[in-house]
């Protein structure tokens, strides 16, 4: 069967990056069958620019989410998971079961021309591979770039590619904070492999945390850890790693704060005992690897 890729991009206020993103997708050696960009109340001209670009790219469809649904403004976009909701809205609009692969691509990710072709080849070579992506680099002051470190079995939420079978088996993505960890865990629970290929490198045009604040972002990640049933021991060790990022120490404290605040507020965790047990088994394995000097 020939691959048929559906891309859905939830975007908001990406005027600085969206044209580069569109040009990069249009230049793919393996073109997607369809690309739906869902604009969520941009007020910086993103939607207007997308309308212009839509006329130039035959597989691109731009959707004004506000006009389609009448949703109001959400202050903390990530905490309320509109990104996941808009992705689900886009794939349902497209009839995602008609495609062999479904991709989520953020509006600030510039793909290299070979990205989709190479990734589809790797899916074809490994029938167990259900969710995959590449790695990201991001610009630094002075023209330098830095790699965003990621565990090999984790795929950046900004550029996930699912097989149709995997997306069906995991029940789609949950519209809650931490969705981009929950989907991977369910994929492995269902027997699929999840993997980030280190040689497939894309540019993250906007540094992580710059949209809503770095410390706020770390606190959100701490809340994600709580929702995903991460154990206090793992969270403490993870906070030590996060605490080495700028601003040092405060980053780790923000991560712990997010976890503790979610606990105190009784934020709903993934309501699935099988998921919780599987997550704890995986965490024990990571801790054991860490004890042997291979901490992810």
N, C-alpha and C positions, 0 to 999 in steps of 0.2 A: 504494500500500500504506500502510495506517495504521501510524504508528510504534508500536513495542512495545519498551519500555525495561526492561532488566534492570539493577538496581543491586546490587552486592556491596560490602559494607563490612567489611573486616577490622578488628576493634577489640580493644583491651586496656586496661583501667583508664581508662575514659572517663566515670566516674560524674559528674564535674563538668560534662560537656558533652552527654552523649548524649541527654538529653531534649529539649534545644533542637534538636539535629540531627534527631531523629525528628519533632518538631512541624513543622519547616521542610519536610521531605520530604512529610509528610502534607498540607501546605498548598499543594503545587505546583499551579499552574493546569493543567498537564499531568501527570497522575499516572503513575508507573511501573507497568508491568504486574506486576512482582514485585520485591521488595527482600529480599535475604538478608543478614543481619548475622551474621558469623562471629566469635564471641567466643573469644579465645585465652587461656584461663586467667586471666581477670580475678580479682583478689582484693580488689576495693574495692566490690563490690556492683553492678557494671555489668551482669552477666548477670541478676541478680534484677530490676533495674529494667527491662531490656529485655523480660523475660518479662511484666511488667505492661503495658508499652507495646504489646507484640505483640497483646494482646487488643483494643486500641483501633484498630489500623491493619490493615485487611483484607488489604493486599498485603505485609505484613511477616512474614518468617519468621526466627526467631532460632535459630542453630545453636551448640551448645556443641562447639567443635572438640576439646577434650580428651576429652569423652565419645565423640565420633565416631571419634577416631583413636588416643587414648592417647599423644599426643605429650608429651614432657617440657618443662620450663621451659628457655627459652633466655635467657641473660643479656643478650647484645647483640642485641636483636631486629632492628635494621636491618641490621647487618652480616651476619646469617645469612639474611636475606630471607624470614622467615616471613610478612611482609605479602604478598609476591608469591605464596607457596605457598597462603596462606589465600584469596587472591583466586581463584587457579586452582581451588582446592577448591570455592569457592562457585559459580563459573560452571559447572563440570562438574556439580555437584549440581543446578543449575537447568536444565540442558540448554540452554546459551546459544545454540545455533544456531537455536532456535525464536524468537529475538527479533531485531528489526531493529537495535537499538543496545544496547551493553553499557557500563555505567559503573562505575568504581571511585570510591567516596566514603568518605573517612576519617570516623572517629567524632568529629571535632572541627571539622567544616566546616558552617556554617549557610548554607544556600542562600536567596536571595531567592525569593519566590513565583513569579516569571516565569521562573526560570532554565531549567528543562527545556524549556518551551514555546519560548522564544527560541532556545535552542541547537538544538533540532530543526528550527526554521524555517531556520536557517542551513545546516544539513546539507542540507535540501531544496533550498536555493537554489544550492548548490555541490556538484555530484556528485563532485568530486575531494577534497572534504574528508573525511578518514578518521579523524582524531583531533583533538579540540578540547576546549576548556574555557574558563572565565573566569579572572579574576585574583582575588587574595586580598588582604584587608587583615587586620591583626591588632591587638588592643588593646594600648595602651601605658599606663604609669602616669599617673594623673590623668584618665583617661577619654578620652584622645586615641587615635587610631588611625593606623597607618602602612601604606602600600602595600608589598607584597612585590614587588620588581622582578623581572621575568622577560622573557627574550627572546620575541618574538612567535611564533616557531616552536616554542617549548617549552611544554608543558602541565604544570601542577603535578601531581605524582603523587597528590596528595590528591583530585583531582576530574577524572579523565580520562573522556571519553566517546568510545567507538569505534563505528564502524559495524561490523556483523557481517562485511561483506566485508573490511574493513581488518584486523580481528582474525584472520580466517582467513588472509589473505595474509601476515601477519607471523609466523604460527605461534604466536600467543598471546604471553604475556609470560614472559620468562625468569626463573627462580627464582635470581637472583643479584643481588648488590649492583649498583646502577646500572641496574636494569631499566627505570626510568622515563625514561632517556635512550636506552637500547637500542631500546625499542619505537618511539620516534619516528623514530629513524634508519632502522630497517627500514621504517617506513611511508613515508618519503620515498623510500627506495630502490625501493619497489614502486609509486611513482607517485602516492601520496596526498599531500595537503597536511595539515600539522599547524599548529594555530593557537590562540593564546590571545586571546580577545576582551576588550579593555580596558574595555568598558562593561558586562560581566557580572561584577559584583563580589559575592563571597561573603566571609563572615567566618571567618577562621581563629581559633578560640576559644583555642587554646593556642599561644603564640609559638613559632616555629621554634627547635628546639634545646633547648627547656626540658625535654623528656622525658628526654634522655640526656646533656645537657651541650653547651654551645655549641662548645667547642674539639673535643670528640670528634666532633660533627657535621661540622665543617669537615674533620677528618681523614678521615672516611668519604667526604665528597665528593671529596677528593683520591684516595682509593682508587677511587671510581667513575670518575674521569677516567682512571686507569690501565687499568681493566678495559675501558673504552670506547674505548681506543686513542687518547686525546688525546696530542698531541705535547708534548715538554718545553717548546718555545717558547710554545705556547698556555697550558700550565699555569703558566709563569712570569708571563705577562701576567695570567692570571686571578687568580693569587695576589696581585698588586698591588691588584686590585679588592677581593678578599676581605679583604685586610689593612686596608682602610678601615673595616671593620665592627668593632663592639665584641666583644671587646677588641681595639683597634687593634694592628696589626702581628702580634700573636700569632695572630690569625685566619688571616692569610695564611701564616704559618709552619706552622700546623697543617694547612692545605690541602696545602702542599708535602710535609710530613712524611708525610701519608697516601699521597700518590703515590709517594714514595721508598720507604716501608715496603712497599707492595704490590710494587714492583719487586724489592726485596731478598728478599722472601718468595716470589717467582715465583708470585704469585697468578694464577690462570687468567684470561686475557683472552677476549673474545668470539672463539671459534675459527672465524672466517670471514674469509677474505682479501678477499672482495668488500665486506664490512662495513667492514673496516679501510681499504681504499682509498677508499670512499665518504666515510667520516668524515674522512680527511685532506683530501679535496677540499673538503668543507664547511668545515673549519677554515681552509684557505688562503683561501677566500672571505671568511670572517669577519675574518681578519687584514687582507685587502686593504681591506675596508670600514672597518676600524679605522684604517688608514693614511690614509683619506680623511676621517676624523673622524666615522665612524658606528659606532664600536665598540659591540657589543651589550651 
